[in-house]
Amino acid sequence: MVAVSGYITNETGEVLLVRNLHRSDTMELPGGMVEEGESLEEAVIREIFEETGITVKVFGVTGVYQNMTSGGICVMFRGEYASGQLQTAEGETTEAAFAQITEENLEDYITRPHLRVRLLDARNSRCVPYEAFRVRPYDLIRRLEE
């Protein structure tokens, strides 16, 4: 099980957050499951659009997180708002908003510790290169380097 998530900022430095129907006790960075045949980059862009109605540009990966309880892996991207109007996704998100996140108010928005860590890492880390490719013969599809 591989998921992706995005630390997305707007022109004023606010961070995109969503409240999911099945985790209504917390806000979180938008994202979801990678579909078969989809690159990680394609998945995060699609999931953010589905959950929030906006289009984003991503720059690179800021972290990889493995849930040892469920076996799930989440790859975190950093990016920025490109276009569109915020909206929620019926049956999935109940809220989508840009918020000014500080050390002082972070826990007011994100109540789950493992989700707070992802946001802090994404905000404070450099991106590492991300590459999507095919082999036999080698075909570079896309490389992100901030």
DRENSEPA-548357 format. One record per residue (C-alpha): residue in one letter; x, y, z. Coordinates in pm, whole numbers, plus 50000, padded with zeros to 5 digits. Example, Ala and Ser with C-alpha at 12.3 -4.5 7.8 and 13.67 -1.06 7.14 Angstrom:
BEGIN
(A, (51230, 49550, 50780))
(S, (51367, 49894, 50714))
% end
This chain:
BEGIN
(M, (50000, 50000, 50000))
(V, (50165, 50323, 49882))
(A, (50017, 50665, 49946))
(V, (50132, 51017, 49862))
(S, (50073, 51350, 50030))
(G, (50159, 51710, 49952))
(Y, (50286, 52006, 50152))
(I, (50142, 52275, 49925))
(T, (50180, 52648, 49986))
(N, (50015, 52948, 49825))
(E, (50167, 53286, 49733))
(T, (50143, 53407, 50095))
(G, (50305, 53097, 50246))
(E, (49986, 52942, 50381))
(V, (49966, 52560, 50383))
(L, (49689, 52360, 50216))
(L, (49500, 52141, 50465))
(V, (49198, 51913, 50437))
(R, (48963, 51743, 50679))
(N, (48877, 51392, 50565))
(L, (48541, 51234, 50633))
(H, (48702, 50928, 50794))
(R, (48947, 51133, 51010))
(S, (48726, 51422, 51116))
(D, (48921, 51485, 51439))
(T, (49214, 51643, 51253))
(M, (49316, 51850, 50955))
(E, (49596, 51704, 50742))
(L, (49796, 51752, 50426))
(P, (49600, 51631, 50122))
(G, (49685, 51305, 49948))
(G, (49584, 50945, 49897))
(M, (49658, 50612, 49736))
(V, (49871, 50561, 49427))
(E, (49679, 50383, 49151))
(E, (49825, 50107, 48936))
(G, (50039, 50241, 48651))
(E, (50055, 50589, 48802))
(S, (50375, 50769, 48900))
(L, (50404, 50908, 49253))
(E, (50403, 51261, 49110))
(E, (50089, 51195, 48904))
(A, (49920, 51044, 49210))
(V, (49986, 51339, 49441))
(I, (49871, 51591, 49180))
(R, (49554, 51388, 49111))
(E, (49474, 51328, 49478))
(I, (49514, 51696, 49567))
(F, (49290, 51795, 49278))
(E, (49026, 51537, 49376))
(E, (49027, 51643, 49742))
(T, (49053, 52022, 49697))
(G, (48971, 52122, 49338))
(I, (49306, 52293, 49285))
(T, (49598, 52220, 49054))
(V, (49947, 52213, 49200))
(K, (50309, 52197, 49090))
(V, (50536, 51967, 49292))
(F, (50912, 52007, 49335))
(G, (51042, 51697, 49509))
(V, (51015, 51450, 49793))
(T, (51067, 51561, 50154))
(G, (51013, 51231, 50336))
(V, (50905, 50869, 50326))
(Y, (50697, 50734, 50615))
(Q, (50621, 50369, 50692))
(N, (50331, 50272, 50918))
(M, (50447, 49948, 51079))
(T, (50095, 49876, 51207))
(S, (49924, 49878, 50868))
(G, (50227, 49828, 50643))
(G, (50144, 50145, 50453))
(I, (50406, 50376, 50306))
(C, (50350, 50748, 50245))
(V, (50575, 50957, 50021))
(M, (50559, 51330, 50100))
(F, (50602, 51593, 49826))
(R, (50649, 51968, 49853))
(G, (50487, 52200, 49602))
(E, (50285, 52511, 49538))
(Y, (49939, 52620, 49431))
(A, (49905, 52666, 49053))
(S, (49535, 52731, 48983))
(G, (49173, 52656, 49069))
(Q, (48919, 52727, 49342))
(L, (48912, 52540, 49670))
(Q, (48625, 52296, 49714))
(T, (48557, 51975, 49902))
(A, (48507, 51629, 49756))
(E, (48173, 51466, 49829))
(G, (48220, 51155, 50039))
(E, (48588, 51230, 50102))
(T, (48672, 51577, 50236))
(T, (48453, 51801, 50451))
(E, (48691, 52098, 50455))
(A, (48974, 52234, 50239))
(A, (49159, 52553, 50327))
(F, (49489, 52734, 50322))
(A, (49608, 52818, 50674))
(Q, (49900, 53006, 50826))
(I, (50067, 52731, 51030))
(T, (50306, 52820, 51312))
(E, (50474, 52620, 51587))
(E, (50217, 52771, 51826))
(N, (49901, 52675, 51633))
(L, (50007, 52352, 51461))
(E, (49837, 52126, 51717))
(D, (49513, 52327, 51683))
(Y, (49494, 52215, 51320))
(I, (49667, 51876, 51315))
(T, (49584, 51663, 51618))
(R, (49762, 51340, 51519))
(P, (50137, 51332, 51595))
(H, (50242, 51132, 51288))
(L, (50066, 51385, 51061))
(R, (50231, 51681, 51239))
(V, (50576, 51526, 51183))
(R, (50516, 51507, 50808))
(L, (50422, 51875, 50790))
(L, (50723, 51985, 50997))
(D, (50962, 51769, 50795))
(A, (50824, 51902, 50466))
(R, (50850, 52262, 50582))
(N, (51200, 52227, 50724))
(S, (51367, 51978, 50487))
(R, (51533, 52002, 50153))
(C, (51373, 51806, 49876))
(V, (51553, 51497, 49756))
(P, (51550, 51402, 49389))
(Y, (51253, 51206, 49261))
(E, (51273, 51013, 48936))
(A, (51013, 50817, 48740))
(F, (51155, 50588, 48471))
(R, (51113, 50271, 48268))
(V, (51380, 50011, 48189))
(R, (51466, 49788, 47893))
(P, (51552, 50033, 47746))
(Y, (51599, 50304, 48007))
(D, (51346, 50583, 47957))
(L, (51346, 50878, 48196))
(I, (50987, 50995, 48233))
(R, (51040, 51277, 48481))
(R, (51295, 51395, 48735))
(L, (51225, 51651, 49007))
(E, (51511, 51835, 49176))
(E, (51452, 52146, 49379))
% end
